[in-house]
Amino acid sequence: MRSVLTGLLTMLLSACAQQPMVSVSVDPTSWSMETKIAFSGAQESGSGYARFDYAPGLLSAELSGAFGLGKSRIDCNLSYCDISGKNGENRLWLDQGNLELQDDLLLPINLLPEWLLGNNIDDTQTLGWTLDVSAWQEQRGVRLPQKISLTHTSGNTLKIFVIRWTAQT
């Protein structure tokens, strides 16, 4: 009787065991990501929150400081980014998919969606950027980044902590 109970208990526990995370590249049609962000550089630094929304060829971000102060919105397509915030609205044209953040600091907008998903980590030496994913999370059996750090050779660093990730297919 004891061996039957042990066998039954083993079967029940093994049925409840977690399945290992699948380590695959994520390629949903569109997705949203809510994050905490921190930027540090020689000229300025700060922290806040960001929501990224992606659909093929379109990347949007809503950025806000602590307590929702200082909201900005960025809407990018393959040619330009519209930026609106406390200083009004601006249209910045992309140079080969790159957005000039500061003098000599270009952000490859065309690669950013892949980097936010933790894809193409080996290809991040683009324009002096290095991508590091220091923590991962599981969403419906798929491995996704939770802590992302983008560091530029100029010393500028963008740290992203993913709070919530939603994929639409």
N, C-alpha and C positions, 0 to 999 in steps of 0.2 A: 504494500500500500504506500509506503514511504517513497519508493522509487517511482511510482506512478504520479504522486503529488509533485515530486521533484521534476520529473519530466514535463508535467503540465505547466508548472511554474516557469520552467526554462522556456517553453514554447511561448507562453504569454509575454514574458519579458523580452524575448527576441522579437516578437511582433511589434512591441512598443519602442524598440531601439530606433534611434535616429539614423537615417540613411546619410552616408557621407555627402558632402557638398560636391556638386558638379563643377569642375573648374573649366569652364568654356567661355569663349568670348560672347558677350551679349550683343545682339544686334536687333533690338526691337525697332519697329517702325518709328515710334515716337515714345518719349519718356519725360518725366518730371523728376526733379530732385530738390529737396529742401535741405539747406546746409547752414552751418556756422562757418564763417570765413575770417581769416586774419591775414593782413598784408603787412610786410615789413620791408623797408628799403632805406637807403641812405637819406633820401629826401623827405619821406613821409611814411607813416604806418597807421594802422587802425584795424578795427574789427567790426563785425556785424553779422548780418544774415543775408543769404541769397537764395533765390529760387530760380533754378534753371529749367527751361522747357525746350525740348528739342523735337523737331519734325524734320524729315529729310530736306536739307538745304536751308533750314531756318533754325536759329538759336536765339532764344530770348532769356534775359536775366533781369530779375528785379532785386536790387540791392538796397539794404537799409541798415542804418546804424543801430546802436542799442536803443531799445524802446521804440523802434520804428522811425527814429529821427533820420533825416537826411536821405530820403528815398530817391533812388535813381533807377532808370529803366534802360536796358539795352536790347535792341532788336536787330539781329544781323541776318543777312542773306549772303549769297555767294559774292556780292559786289560791294556792299556797304553795310555800315552799322548806324542806326539812328539811336542817339543817346539823349535822354531827357532827364533833367534833374533840377537842382536849385539854381543852376546857371543857365537855364533855358534849354533849348533843343539844338542839337548839332547832328549833322550827317558827316560821318567819316568814311571815306572811300578806302576800301581794302586794297592793299598792294600785294598781289599774288596770294590772297587769303589771309594776310597779316594785318593786325590792328596795331597802330603805334600808340602805346600807352604813355611813354615818355620818350625823350631823345634817346636813341639807341636801345630802345626796349620795345620790341615787336612781339605781339602775342599771336600765334597762328590760330585764328578763329576756326579755320577749317579742320584743325586737329583737336580742338578743345573738347568737342563732344566725345570723341574716342578716349581721350585722356581721362575725362570725368568718369567713364565706365571702366577704367583700368585696362583698356585695350591699348595695344601698340606701345607698351612700356619701353621696349627696346628701340623704338624709333623716335624717342623724345629728344634727341640731341639737336633737334631742329631749332635754329636761331638762338642757340645757347641755353635752351631750357633743359632741365632734367626733371623727370617725374619719378616720384617714389610713393608707393602705396604701402603704408606701414601697418594697416589693419584692414581686414576684410569682414564682410557680413554675408549672411545667407538670406536671400529673398526667394521663396518658392523653389528651393533647390538649386538656385543659381548663385554663384559666388560673385559678389559685387564689392567695390571698394568702400571703406568706411572712413579711413583717414588718408588723405591725399596731400602731397606736398609738391608744389611746382617751384623749382629754384632756378633762377637765371644766373648766368656767369657774372652779371653786374652786382650780384648780392641781393637782389630783390627776391622775396619769397612769398608765395601765396599758399596758405594752408587751408584745407577744406575738410570739414567734418560733416559727413552725410548723416542727417537726422532721419529723413524719409525719402524713399525712392519708389517711384511708380512707373511701370512700363505699360504702354499700350501697343498692341500689335495689330 
